[in-house]
Amino acid sequence: MSEDSAATRAPGEGGRLMRWAFRHLAGPAEGVQGAVQGGSAEAREAWKRDLAERKRYTREQREQKRAARDAGRRS
């Protein structure tokens, strides 16, 4: 095996056997219900509420900064 191919591989990638096992035995996550969004409907709803709250806070911060900039320009 040349040094070039070893250098392009990530340190934790593993060898041929690990790649084969991951591809063929692990399978895609799409087939598992709730694998990405959480285990339950309550967890998904809590995540959505948290995301909405974070967006609201960020929007308020932007508005405050914009108001401060506008007040600084006027004076």
One Martini backbone bead per residue (centre of mass of N, CA, C, O) as a GRO file, in nm:
protein
   75
    1MET     BB    1   0.097   0.035   0.022
    2SER     BB    2   0.073   0.355  -0.010
    3GLU     BB    3   0.112   0.668   0.133
    4ASP     BB    4  -0.118   0.824  -0.008
    5SER     BB    5  -0.364   0.651   0.088
    6ALA     BB    6  -0.305   0.688   0.395
    7ALA     BB    7  -0.328   1.007   0.398
    8THR     BB    8  -0.642   1.027   0.300
    9ARG     BB    9  -0.717   0.895   0.555
   10ALA     BB   10  -0.877   0.886   0.829
   11PRO     BB   11  -0.796   0.795   1.146
   12GLY     BB   12  -1.108   0.662   1.216
   13GLU     BB   13  -1.197   0.476   0.968
   14GLY     BB   14  -1.048   0.226   0.901
   15GLY     BB   15  -1.092  -0.057   0.735
   16ARG     BB   16  -1.235  -0.272   0.523
   17LEU     BB   17  -1.402  -0.424   0.736
   18MET     BB   18  -1.539  -0.177   0.867
   19ARG     BB   19  -1.675  -0.068   0.613
   20TRP     BB   20  -1.842  -0.318   0.550
   21ALA     BB   21  -1.992  -0.339   0.818
   22PHE     BB   22  -2.126  -0.065   0.808
   23ARG     BB   23  -2.278  -0.096   0.537
   24HIS     BB   24  -2.417  -0.398   0.591
   25LEU     BB   25  -2.501  -0.399   0.911
   26ALA     BB   26  -2.612  -0.120   0.995
   27GLY     BB   27  -2.738   0.070   0.811
   28PRO     BB   28  -2.983   0.281   0.778
   29ALA     BB   29  -3.151   0.534   0.967
   30GLU     BB   30  -3.433   0.565   0.820
   31GLY     BB   31  -3.572   0.290   0.934
   32VAL     BB   32  -3.578   0.448   1.204
   33GLN     BB   33  -3.789   0.558   1.425
   34GLY     BB   34  -3.670   0.858   1.555
   35ALA     BB   35  -3.351   0.884   1.515
   36VAL     BB   36  -3.327   1.204   1.476
   37GLN     BB   37  -3.578   1.350   1.656
   38GLY     BB   38  -3.644   1.123   1.852
   39GLY     BB   39  -3.830   0.898   2.054
   40SER     BB   40  -4.063   1.120   2.081
   41ALA     BB   41  -4.310   1.346   2.060
   42GLU     BB   42  -4.223   1.516   2.305
   43ALA     BB   43  -3.930   1.563   2.212
   44ARG     BB   44  -3.999   1.709   1.949
   45GLU     BB   45  -4.163   1.940   2.076
   46ALA     BB   46  -3.936   2.046   2.258
   47TRP     BB   47  -3.743   2.110   2.026
   48LYS     BB   48  -3.928   2.313   1.881
   49ARG     BB   49  -3.957   2.511   2.116
   50ASP     BB   50  -3.658   2.572   2.151
   51LEU     BB   51  -3.608   2.679   1.866
   52ALA     BB   52  -3.813   2.911   1.879
   53GLU     BB   53  -3.682   3.054   2.122
   54ARG     BB   54  -3.406   3.105   1.991
   55LYS     BB   55  -3.510   3.272   1.753
   56ARG     BB   56  -3.643   3.493   1.918
   57TYR     BB   57  -3.390   3.589   2.068
   58THR     BB   58  -3.224   3.659   1.816
   59ARG     BB   59  -3.421   3.866   1.702
   60GLU     BB   60  -3.410   4.059   1.947
   61GLN     BB   61  -3.107   4.118   1.932
   62ARG     BB   62  -3.107   4.242   1.650
   63GLU     BB   63  -3.308   4.470   1.715
   64GLN     BB   64  -3.136   4.605   1.936
   65LYS     BB   65  -2.888   4.664   1.762
   66ARG     BB   66  -3.035   4.832   1.549
   67ALA     BB   67  -3.142   5.048   1.744
   68ALA     BB   68  -2.863   5.140   1.845
   69ARG     BB   69  -2.752   5.224   1.571
   70ASP     BB   70  -2.974   5.430   1.503
   71ALA     BB   71  -2.927   5.609   1.754
   72GLY     BB   72  -2.625   5.674   1.682
   73ARG     BB   73  -2.686   5.820   1.409
   74ARG     BB   74  -2.877   6.052   1.518
   75SER     BB   75  -2.660   6.189   1.733
   0.00000   0.00000   0.00000
